[in-house]
Amino acid sequence: MKIKKCLTLADVKIIAAGCESEALRQNWAVTIAIVDDGGHLMWLQRLDGAPLTSPNIATGKAHTSAMGRRASKVYEDVVAGGRNAFLSVPGGLTMVEGGEQILVDGECVGAVGVSGVKSPEDAQIARAGISVFLEQLNR
């Protein structure tokens, strides 16, 4: 029997606060979605002024990253590299940068997806929240 680590609501709140802090520091209006390792939504936060489409996109990015066990940018790069057939992959993946997996001891425990600004900036916010969580975890 395998024992695995799982995100708690307390963990998710730390990640969300880290993401929010980075977004506010940069003055970026975004939506933050955090999912567990199965891609199920645990947190959704739309900052004031974030685009109306951003909750769905952020959730999709997080889901894609968790299910694929990699940053959603990997899929964006595959398609941008000319492999358009990859768009037909089942599962409703959101193949746009901004979804980042949360790794603890080398295992994916969930993912963060952010939407509302340029994709590299979305990813920056997601990574910032994950960094805050990992720093607290390793204390």
ChimeraX attribute file (.defattr): number of C-alpha atoms within 10 A of each C-alpha:
attribute: neighborCount
match mode: 1-to-1
recipient: residues
	/A:1	3
	/A:2	3
	/A:3	5
	/A:4	8
	/A:5	11
	/A:6	13
	/A:7	16
	/A:8	10
	/A:9	11
	/A:10	9
	/A:11	15
	/A:12	23
	/A:13	16
	/A:14	18
	/A:15	26
	/A:16	26
	/A:17	17
	/A:18	20
	/A:19	29
	/A:20	24
	/A:21	15
	/A:22	18
	/A:23	25
	/A:24	13
	/A:25	9
	/A:26	11
	/A:27	9
	/A:28	21
	/A:29	19
	/A:30	28
	/A:31	30
	/A:32	34
	/A:33	31
	/A:34	33
	/A:35	29
	/A:36	24
	/A:37	25
	/A:38	15
	/A:39	22
	/A:40	16
	/A:41	18
	/A:42	15
	/A:43	17
	/A:44	19
	/A:45	16
	/A:46	20
	/A:47	16
	/A:48	10
	/A:49	11
	/A:50	18
	/A:51	15
	/A:52	12
	/A:53	11
	/A:54	21
	/A:55	22
	/A:56	16
	/A:57	23
	/A:58	29
	/A:59	28
	/A:60	28
	/A:61	33
	/A:62	35
	/A:63	33
	/A:64	31
	/A:65	33
	/A:66	29
	/A:67	21
	/A:68	18
	/A:69	19
	/A:70	18
	/A:71	25
	/A:72	29
	/A:73	22
	/A:74	16
	/A:75	22
	/A:76	17
	/A:77	14
	/A:78	15
	/A:79	16
	/A:80	10
	/A:81	9
	/A:82	9
	/A:83	12
	/A:84	10
	/A:85	9
	/A:86	13
	/A:87	15
	/A:88	9
	/A:89	8
	/A:90	7
	/A:91	9
	/A:92	11
	/A:93	19
	/A:94	23
	/A:95	23
	/A:96	23
	/A:97	24
	/A:98	32
	/A:99	38
	/A:100	30
	/A:101	31
	/A:102	31
	/A:103	16
	/A:104	15
	/A:105	7
	/A:106	7
	/A:107	13
	/A:108	22
	/A:109	21
	/A:110	28
	/A:111	35
	/A:112	39
	/A:113	35
	/A:114	37
	/A:115	33
	/A:116	24
	/A:117	19
	/A:118	13
	/A:119	16
	/A:120	13
	/A:121	19
	/A:122	26
	/A:123	25
	/A:124	19
	/A:125	32
	/A:126	32
	/A:127	25
	/A:128	20
	/A:129	25
	/A:130	25
	/A:131	17
	/A:132	16
	/A:133	20
	/A:134	17
	/A:135	9
	/A:136	10
	/A:137	10
	/A:138	7
	/A:139	5
